[in-house]
Amino acid sequence: ERWVARDLPAPDVAAQAPSAGLAGTLIGGDPLVRRLQASLATLRFRTDRRFCTQANYHGCADGVGLLVDADRGLVLTDRHSAPQSLGDVEVTLAGGAATVDGDVAFIHPLHNLAVVRCDLKALAALKRENDLPLKAATFAKEATNSPRPGDELHFVGFDNQGNLFGTQVSVSAVYLPSGRDEFPMWDMPRFRERNLEIIVLADTPEDARGGVLCDRSGTVRALFAAFDWPGPNREESTEAYGISAAVFSDLVDSLQQRAGELLQVPSLDVEVASVDMSTLARGAAGSLPRAWLQAVGRKCGRQGQVARAMRVHRILPTGASDGSLRPGDVLLSIAGCTISSALDMDLALLAQLNLAKPPTQKGVRKRPAGNGNVGTSGGQQSAFKVMVKVFRDGEELCVGIAPALLGSEDDSRLIIWAGLVLRRTPRCILERCDQTVAHLAGDVFVQNLLSGSPAEARGIAPHCFFMELLGQPISTLDDVLAALQSQQEISHGSASSSSVNLQHVSTDPERSWARIRVVDLHGQEHVCALQCDSLFFPTLDLHRVEGGRWRCVQPGC
């Protein structure tokens, strides 16, 4: 007896209208809370633990988001609350007035940001029947409006019980976690924040899940987001910090004003560390440029900070700056813009990207119809170069680098074969590899193993690069299916002939053997033979289709 997968009809997504009066605004209390209630939302994410690609070990998370487009139902949140598109997302709007389904539309490839799209049919039904009060938030988009140490702001957000509240807070520090304070690397392929100045509060509200930092007028100055990182005992830790609105202002503009444009984020593929100017000048082999020192001093002084510089700490193997920049290089300027912070790097690259876009393509570059994302999941090299001026070995050098253009950092396809969960190799895993392994690595990665599967029985360890199957090299996920299809045709042809090649074909087609070759993160090769079980562990192709939904197909059925 064989079970054959069959697609069920799509469920009716029409939302049930909330009871009368539930969608009303708050009465009394903090006026800022009443003003921002229509812009704040809470999110709940759930997924199958076997298919966690960016989610935490438990496959569930709760967080807070901010409505940036009320008509299209787009909510800005953090990657803790919306880590991946393969899962269920529930969005509760207007302080608990109504809950609708959503899907993860875009995951920022560099920072702890994500965009969730509410179900438009359900949202329209709620607006039509209950006059749901929804309003896009107003942001302080200029970098000069970024919070500074000592600023008095207002926190408006939710506690862990889902209560909306507000309180006055003060900014303690705005700094780039680097050195001993950097976010540590994960043992698994998970996103790690870098190149971002976080906002630390002197009086963080107790039990705060997340929210926004705003001024007295309700203009959002920062998103108070949840950050994940491994603790000292490798346990998962979560704490909230502020992300300046200047970091995601271009993303919000693209969502609000350029809806059809393909979202791309330029990157030099480097990780920088902050170093005090006095320490840098003392250890420099030569004299630092005087004009640059004065420019950095003025910029840092306006932000209420001591003069600091950005020094290259790590370079992503096979990335845009691989072979051009070196660890220890001090970034002086990018395309003529003085660099004194990680935010300066982002803004300089975005400015060059906007200048390089042909006017005829603005608003025309539609997103691919195959995955339903706001952006793409892969990266590509840009067609333009930026001049990066660095200080290296006592000299000023100008280097031309073509930035990588990154789309949504999310998987749109998974292949499950013999208990192996295969995905495209994530960029974050290359951080843990040296140059040799990174150049040897393929584009197919073993993310997980299914319990009781043939792969688990043979002791294969997850988090390795899938290089070869049945003697055929594997470069893409399509190569996996092609190798299996080729072997299936050989098996059927051999079974019908009088002579059978016993080296490649088992007498039982349901329990055939297959040889694989993988490379671990240390560059060691492993060759293993798996006895397939197509009855209990069939080959499955999970891919994202139009509208953000996922579909499971069993090849050959």
FENUR-V998611 format. One record per residue. OMEGA is omega in whole degrees, 0 to 359 (NA if undefined). NEAR is the number of other C-alpha atoms within 10 Angstrom. Layout:
BEGIN
OMEGA,NEAR  OMEGA,NEAR
END
This chain:
BEGIN
181,4  178,7  181,7  181,7  179,11  179,9  175,8  179,6  181,6  179,6  177,6  185,8  179,12  185,15  175,17  184,13  177,18  182,15  184,10  178,9  182,9  183,15  179,21  180,15  178,16  178,16  182,8  179,8  182,10  179,13  178,15  177,20  179,22  183,20  184,17  180,28  182,25  182,24  183,23  180,30  171,28  184,26  175,23  182,18  177,25  176,20  177,19  183,14  181,15  185,15  175,19  176,21  177,25  181,22  179,26  186,16  183,12  179,12  180,18  181,21  175,18  182,18  185,25  178,30  183,30  182,28  180,27  177,23  184,20  182,18  181,14  177,17  181,19  184,26  176,28  181,25  180,29  182,26  172,24  183,25  181,28  188,35  184,30  183,27  180,27  181,29  179,22  179,18  173,26  182,19  177,25  189,21  172,27  175,25  179,26  182,17  183,21  179,21  179,22  174,21  178,21  175,26  180,26  185,28  183,25  176,27  184,29  185,22  184,25  188,22  185,18  183,24  177,24  179,24  178,27  180,29  178,24  177,25  188,21  180,18  179,14  180,20  179,22  179,18  179,16  179,23  185,14  188,11  186,12  180,19  185,12  182,22  179,18  181,19  177,19  181,19  176,19  186,16  169,21  194,18  183,21  180,13  179,16  178,12  179,15  179,19  179,27  177,20  181,18  180,15  174,16  181,18  178,21  174,22  173,27  182,29  185,30  170,23  184,18  175,13  178,9  179,15  179,12  182,21  178,19  179,21  179,16  182,16  176,19  181,20  180,20  183,17  171,19  187,24  177,17  178,22  181,18  183,19  180,13  182,7  183,8  175,14  184,17  179,17  177,18  171,17  180,11  178,14  178,19  178,20  176,26  181,19  177,19  178,21  180,22  174,23  181,21  181,20  181,25  180,19  177,21  182,13  180,12  180,17  180,18  175,8  180,10  177,22  181,22  181,28  181,29  169,29  186,30  175,25  184,19  181,12  182,11  176,19  185,17  178,24  182,25  173,29  179,30  192,28  179,26  179,26  177,20  173,19  179,19  180,16  182,13  178,9  179,6  174,12  182,8  179,13  179,12  177,13  184,13  174,20  180,20  173,24  183,28  179,30  179,23  180,22  185,24  181,19  179,16  177,17  180,18  178,19  179,13  180,17  185,20  190,16  183,11  189,16  183,17  185,15  178,18  181,22  178,24  181,24  179,22  182,26  173,23  180,22  175,19  173,21  184,20  176,28  180,22  179,22  178,17  183,12  180,18  178,13  180,10  181,15  181,13  183,10  182,9  181,16  181,13  181,14  176,12  181,18  185,12  180,9  179,9  178,15  180,18  180,11  179,15  179,21  179,18  182,16  180,19  179,16  178,12  179,11  178,17  182,16  174,16  182,16  181,20  179,22  178,25  180,25  181,24  181,19  179,17  176,16  181,22  177,22  183,22  181,14  185,18  184,22  180,21  182,16  180,10  177,12  180,22  172,17  184,14  176,17  175,19  181,27  178,24  181,25  174,20  182,23  178,16  180,12  179,15  183,19  175,25  180,25  176,24  177,21  177,17  178,18  181,23  183,21  180,19  179,19  178,20  179,17  179,13  178,17  180,20  178,11  183,11  181,13  175,12  181,8  182,10  183,8  181,11  180,14  183,14  185,13  184,14  178,15  181,17  182,13  187,10  186,13  177,22  179,21  170,28  178,26  178,24  184,23  182,20  178,18  178,18  179,13  183,16  179,17  180,12  178,15  174,16  178,19  180,15  178,20  183,22  174,22  185,22  177,18  176,13  182,11  173,13  180,18  174,15  183,14  175,15  184,16  173,19  183,17  173,24  177,21  188,20  174,22  180,24  181,24  183,24  178,25  175,21  181,24  174,19  174,21  176,24  180,21  178,24  181,22  176,24  175,25  186,22  179,26  171,23  181,24  180,22  179,22  184,20  181,19  180,21  177,20  185,18  183,19  173,18  185,14  183,16  182,11  182,19  179,19  178,12  186,12  175,23  184,21  176,16  188,25  176,26  184,22  187,24  175,24  176,24  182,17  178,12  184,11  175,19  180,22  178,24  180,18  180,12  175,12  178,10  179,19  176,15  179,19  176,21  182,26  183,27  191,29  188,25  178,21  178,20  178,18  180,12  179,17  183,16  178,23  181,16  177,18  177,19  178,11  178,16  180,22  179,20  178,14  178,17  179,18  179,14  179,12  179,17  178,16  178,11  181,14  180,21  178,12  180,12  181,16  181,17  179,9  182,9  180,7  183,8  177,15  185,12  182,9  186,7  188,16  176,20  177,17  178,13  182,10  179,15  184,14  181,15  180,18  178,18  179,19  179,15  175,19  180,19  177,26  181,21  185,19  177,18  178,13  180,17  180,10  178,13  178,14  184,13  176,13  179,15  172,19  187,18  177,22  184,19  180,15  184,12  178,15  182,17  175,16  182,22  178,20  178,18  180,17  181,19  183,20  182,16  179,12  178,15  180,21  178,16  180,17  179,12  181,16  175,15  183,15  179,12  180,9  NA,6
END
